[in-house]
Amino acid sequence: MFLPLMCCCVCIVGFICAVAPKIDSNDTVTVIEGETANLTCTASGIPVPTLQWWQDGTLLKSAVNTTELTLTLPMVQRASAGYYECRAENMADDTQSERELIVY
């Protein structure tokens, strides 16, 4: 039986290989209203990916060539609760992961 291989590495001219980014964990963050919430996205890939935090189609924060990006939300209100999306992108591929912020 033949099983297709999943591609995780893209090689381009000159033998430079790129590995698709991978985001680690997707933990829920819970804070009390008025506190600071820190949402951290950690990713790996070759080359090192660009990381971005998004909410409801709005880019909140971005960093190039990094393995970690923290979105700090000071004095969160209940309206800040919801899902935040971390996106990681490099020349091989892109991926995303949601984090839920719970405010009580």
GROMACS elastic network, one bead per residue, 0.5 to 0.9 nm:
[ bonds ]
;  ai    aj funct       b0    kb
    7    10     6  0.76054   500
    7    20     6  0.89288   500
    8    18     6  0.83275   500
    8    19     6  0.57848   500
    8    20     6  0.57873   500
    8    21     6  0.89672   500
    8    92     6  0.80440   500
    8    93     6  0.88530   500
    9    17     6  0.63698   500
    9    18     6  0.54442   500
    9    20     6  0.64858   500
    9    46     6  0.87727   500
    9    92     6  0.70226   500
   10    16     6  0.83646   500
   10    17     6  0.54916   500
   10    18     6  0.50220   500
   10    19     6  0.64222   500
   10    20     6  0.80208   500
   10    91     6  0.84837   500
   10    92     6  0.58964   500
   11    14     6  0.83559   500
   11    15     6  0.60109   500
   11    16     6  0.56044   500
   11    18     6  0.61253   500
   11    19     6  0.87811   500
   11    92     6  0.87788   500
   12    15     6  0.58954   500
   12    16     6  0.55917   500
   12    17     6  0.63587   500
   12    18     6  0.80599   500
   13    16     6  0.67034   500
   13    17     6  0.89982   500
   14    17     6  0.88984   500
   17    46     6  0.74313   500
   17    47     6  0.84126   500
   17    92     6  0.86589   500
   18    45     6  0.74864   500
   18    47     6  0.59820   500
   18    90     6  0.80054   500
   18    91     6  0.67030   500
   18    92     6  0.54251   500
   18    93     6  0.88621   500
   19    22     6  0.89504   500
   19    44     6  0.86837   500
   19    45     6  0.52249   500
   19    47     6  0.70071   500
   19    48     6  0.89923   500
   19    90     6  0.82630   500
   19    91     6  0.83258   500
   19    92     6  0.58741   500
   19    93     6  0.80066   500
   20    44     6  0.81954   500
   20    45     6  0.54703   500
   20    46     6  0.67984   500
   20    47     6  0.84668   500
   20    49     6  0.86032   500
   20    89     6  0.78138   500
   20    90     6  0.68164   500
   20    91     6  0.77064   500
   20    93     6  0.50460   500
   20    94     6  0.68570   500
   20    95     6  0.83173   500
   21    43     6  0.64220   500
   21    44     6  0.53308   500
   21    46     6  0.72131   500
   21    47     6  0.85306   500
   21    48     6  0.78299   500
   21    49     6  0.64181   500
   21    88     6  0.61581   500
   21    89     6  0.63607   500
   21    90     6  0.67333   500
   21    92     6  0.76961   500
   21    93     6  0.67366   500
   21    94     6  0.63959   500
   21    95     6  0.67476   500
   22    42     6  0.85016   500
   22    43     6  0.53483   500
   22    44     6  0.53689   500
   22    45     6  0.64124   500
   22    88     6  0.74806   500
   22    94     6  0.85341   500
   22    95     6  0.70307   500
   22    96     6  0.86469   500
   23    26     6  0.82398   500
   23    41     6  0.71010   500
   23    42     6  0.58414   500
   23    44     6  0.66917   500
   23    86     6  0.82853   500
   23    87     6  0.82934   500
   23    88     6  0.71566   500
   23    95     6  0.75043   500
   23    96     6  0.72997   500
   23    97     6  0.69482   500
   24    41     6  0.73717   500
   24    42     6  0.56369   500
   24    43     6  0.58521   500
   24    44     6  0.81268   500
   24    97     6  0.87649   500
   25    41     6  0.81919   500
   25    42     6  0.79741   500
   25    97     6  0.82701   500
   26    41     6  0.82311   500
   26    97     6  0.64992   500
   26    98     6  0.63011   500
   26    99     6  0.54728   500
   26   100     6  0.82285   500
   27    98     6  0.86658   500
   27    99     6  0.61460   500
   27   100     6  0.74327   500
   28    39     6  0.89061   500
   28    98     6  0.89803   500
   28    99     6  0.56650   500
   28   101     6  0.60669   500
   28   102     6  0.74415   500
   29    37     6  0.74535   500
   29    38     6  0.78339   500
   29    39     6  0.70856   500
   29    99     6  0.73401   500
   29   100     6  0.62098   500
   29   102     6  0.61869   500
   29   103     6  0.85773   500
   30    37     6  0.78837   500
   30   100     6  0.82964   500
   30   101     6  0.58999   500
   30   103     6  0.59581   500
   30   104     6  0.77807   500
   31    34     6  0.83805   500
   31    35     6  0.64362   500
   31    36     6  0.74642   500
   31    37     6  0.64042   500
   31    76     6  0.81168   500
   31   101     6  0.77743   500
   31   102     6  0.63789   500
   31   103     6  0.51520   500
   31   104     6  0.65631   500
   32    35     6  0.56938   500
   32    36     6  0.84526   500
   32    37     6  0.89020   500
   32    76     6  0.79475   500
   32    77     6  0.85160   500
   32    78     6  0.88719   500
   32   102     6  0.83979   500
   32   103     6  0.55117   500
   33    36     6  0.84642   500
   33    75     6  0.69672   500
   33    76     6  0.55916   500
   33    77     6  0.51962   500
   33    78     6  0.63657   500
   33   103     6  0.56741   500
   33   104     6  0.56657   500
   34    74     6  0.76272   500
   34    76     6  0.51394   500
   34    77     6  0.61630   500
   34    78     6  0.89575   500
   34   103     6  0.89784   500
   35    73     6  0.85865   500
   35    74     6  0.65300   500
   35    76     6  0.58987   500
   35    77     6  0.84579   500
   36    72     6  0.69616   500
   36    73     6  0.55837   500
   36    75     6  0.51376   500
   36    76     6  0.61041   500
   37    71     6  0.80774   500
   37    72     6  0.58545   500
   37    73     6  0.50621   500
   37    74     6  0.63774   500
   37    75     6  0.77752   500
   37    76     6  0.67988   500
   37   101     6  0.81116   500
   38    70     6  0.63495   500
   38    71     6  0.56865   500
   38    73     6  0.63422   500
   38    74     6  0.84944   500
   39    53     6  0.89875   500
   39    69     6  0.83052   500
   39    70     6  0.54791   500
   39    71     6  0.50736   500
   39    72     6  0.65181   500
   39    73     6  0.82004   500
   39    84     6  0.84923   500
   39    99     6  0.75773   500
   39   101     6  0.82648   500
   40    68     6  0.69461   500
   40    69     6  0.57510   500
   40    71     6  0.63070   500
   40    72     6  0.85912   500
   40    86     6  0.86871   500
   41    51     6  0.78480   500
   41    52     6  0.86362   500
   41    53     6  0.83010   500
   41    67     6  0.80909   500
   41    68     6  0.55649   500
   41    69     6  0.53133   500
   41    70     6  0.62636   500
   41    71     6  0.83425   500
   41    86     6  0.63033   500
   41    87     6  0.85961   500
   41    88     6  0.89545   500
   41    97     6  0.86947   500
   41    99     6  0.89586   500
   42    51     6  0.86332   500
   42    66     6  0.87650   500
   42    67     6  0.55676   500
   42    69     6  0.66714   500
   42    70     6  0.86730   500
   43    48     6  0.84049   500
   43    49     6  0.74536   500
   43    51     6  0.79644   500
   43    66     6  0.81374   500
   43    67     6  0.50443   500
   43    68     6  0.63667   500
   43    69     6  0.88405   500
   43    88     6  0.69438   500
   44    47     6  0.86422   500
   44    48     6  0.64624   500
   44    49     6  0.69849   500
   44    66     6  0.85877   500
   44    67     6  0.58547   500
   44    68     6  0.87777   500
   44    88     6  0.86423   500
   45    48     6  0.51462   500
   45    49     6  0.60485   500
   45    67     6  0.82924   500
   45    88     6  0.89071   500
   45    89     6  0.86638   500
   45    90     6  0.74735   500
   45    92     6  0.86745   500
   46    49     6  0.71476   500
   46    90     6  0.74328   500
   46    91     6  0.84089   500
   46    92     6  0.80368   500
   47    65     6  0.76913   500
   47    90     6  0.64062   500
   47    91     6  0.74270   500
   47    92     6  0.84242   500
   48    64     6  0.82125   500
   48    66     6  0.59869   500
   48    67     6  0.66017   500
   48    89     6  0.86327   500
   48    90     6  0.69947   500
   49    63     6  0.88126   500
   49    64     6  0.67105   500
   49    65     6  0.52431   500
   49    66     6  0.61394   500
   49    67     6  0.68796   500
   49    88     6  0.58149   500
   49    89     6  0.51244   500
   49    91     6  0.83686   500
   49    94     6  0.86678   500
   50    62     6  0.73241   500
   50    63     6  0.57454   500
   50    65     6  0.53086   500
   50    66     6  0.63588   500
   50    67     6  0.81825   500
   50    87     6  0.80369   500
   50    88     6  0.56307   500
   50    89     6  0.52677   500
   50    90     6  0.64205   500
   51    61     6  0.83388   500
   51    62     6  0.57012   500
   51    63     6  0.54322   500
   51    64     6  0.64638   500
   51    65     6  0.78346   500
   51    66     6  0.69616   500
   51    67     6  0.76868   500
   51    68     6  0.75389   500
   51    69     6  0.65819   500
   51    86     6  0.69801   500
   51    87     6  0.56417   500
   51    89     6  0.66800   500
   52    59     6  0.71668   500
   52    60     6  0.74837   500
   52    61     6  0.56169   500
   52    63     6  0.65288   500
   52    64     6  0.87499   500
   52    69     6  0.75779   500
   52    85     6  0.80432   500
   52    86     6  0.56194   500
   52    87     6  0.51148   500
   52    88     6  0.66029   500
   52    89     6  0.87025   500
   53    58     6  0.85876   500
   53    59     6  0.61463   500
   53    60     6  0.54500   500
   53    61     6  0.52064   500
   53    62     6  0.64630   500
   53    69     6  0.81831   500
   53    70     6  0.85297   500
   53    71     6  0.70453   500
   53    84     6  0.68708   500
   53    85     6  0.56493   500
   53    87     6  0.64764   500
   54    57     6  0.62593   500
   54    58     6  0.54204   500
   54    60     6  0.54076   500
   54    61     6  0.73283   500
   54    84     6  0.58550   500
   54    85     6  0.50103   500
   54    86     6  0.64106   500
   54    87     6  0.77417   500
   55    58     6  0.53064   500
   55    59     6  0.67542   500
   55    60     6  0.70771   500
   55    82     6  0.85461   500
   55    83     6  0.68519   500
   55    85     6  0.61699   500
   56    59     6  0.85836   500
   56    83     6  0.82640   500
   56    84     6  0.78491   500
   56    85     6  0.86861   500
   59    62     6  0.76177   500
   60    71     6  0.79715   500
   61    69     6  0.83757   500
   61    70     6  0.86152   500
   61    71     6  0.68910   500
   62    69     6  0.77605   500
   63    66     6  0.65498   500
   63    68     6  0.87447   500
   63    69     6  0.70249   500
   65    90     6  0.88916   500
   66    69     6  0.72975   500
   69    86     6  0.89091   500
   73    76     6  0.61526   500
   73    80     6  0.85679   500
   76    79     6  0.79006   500
   76    80     6  0.59586   500
   76    81     6  0.81442   500
   76   103     6  0.74358   500
   77    80     6  0.53638   500
   77    81     6  0.74181   500
   77   103     6  0.69226   500
   77   104     6  0.85836   500
   78    81     6  0.54925   500
   78   102     6  0.80090   500
   78   103     6  0.53316   500
   78   104     6  0.67738   500
   79    82     6  0.80540   500
   79   103     6  0.83095   500
   80   101     6  0.76130   500
   80   102     6  0.83475   500
   80   103     6  0.74120   500
   81   100     6  0.75340   500
   81   101     6  0.50452   500
   81   102     6  0.51725   500
   81   103     6  0.55515   500
   81   104     6  0.88707   500
   82    99     6  0.83445   500
   82   100     6  0.56315   500
   82   101     6  0.53013   500
   82   102     6  0.67075   500
   82   103     6  0.86977   500
   83    98     6  0.62221   500
   83    99     6  0.56121   500
   83   101     6  0.61871   500
   83   102     6  0.89049   500
   84    97     6  0.84376   500
   84    98     6  0.55657   500
   84    99     6  0.52071   500
   84   100     6  0.62690   500
   84   101     6  0.74079   500
   85    96     6  0.65901   500
   85    97     6  0.56515   500
   85    99     6  0.62163   500
   85   100     6  0.87470   500
   86    95     6  0.84196   500
   86    96     6  0.54545   500
   86    97     6  0.52982   500
   86    98     6  0.62004   500
   86    99     6  0.76297   500
   87    94     6  0.71611   500
   87    95     6  0.57669   500
   87    97     6  0.66218   500
   87    98     6  0.88291   500
   88    93     6  0.84974   500
   88    94     6  0.55553   500
   88    95     6  0.54340   500
   88    96     6  0.62004   500
   88    97     6  0.87503   500
   89    92     6  0.78376   500
   89    93     6  0.59803   500
   89    95     6  0.65489   500
   89    96     6  0.87197   500
   90    93     6  0.57195   500
   90    94     6  0.63426   500
   91    94     6  0.81743   500
